């Protein structure tokens, strides 16, 4: 996901979500955040994909281009994960409960979805089958948000405690197996609400990271101010 200035019909600043197909992007508008689709070239018509009275945050696009994944407020006033068919079909809830489910990321083979939920009392990363929702596996062990699949689906990366990016090896066949999480590196991420923005993305081979990081403040030279500096010195300023 990347921020940009897209103004359909003169509307205000929007947030983009990169699709699996490089020629299209989805974005949300300001105000009540509806979801739109537009050619990445900037030309062509803007198409409304999802309209409702609740805010919506797009998080993924299935590799076959059939579904846009987003989260929105549900009946329990918590975030739920929804799917919007890109052929104009009716959006439907995929994961909805009295807890928050957000940041859905579909695996490259389209068989699994990783997401963050606060069901345990803090945000953790879970995986379930997609789109049937059969089975559920907890991936993180000490808190987690912002899951991201490697391009071959054999690794999950997520943001763990103390701003540490964590890695989990994945083996998925008829069932799902995940290794114990290991730490990759720490970064000085900006503070974010877990359900909203992502602070990083990973190349398909899992070797490079694009990170939104706060830069350390530059050291400033102190300024000393001397008051009544002529007093007692015998110096007199000219009038």
Order of alpha helices (4+ residues) and beta strands (2+ residues): beta-beta-beta-beta-beta-beta-beta-beta-beta-beta-beta-beta-beta-beta-beta-beta-beta-beta-beta-beta
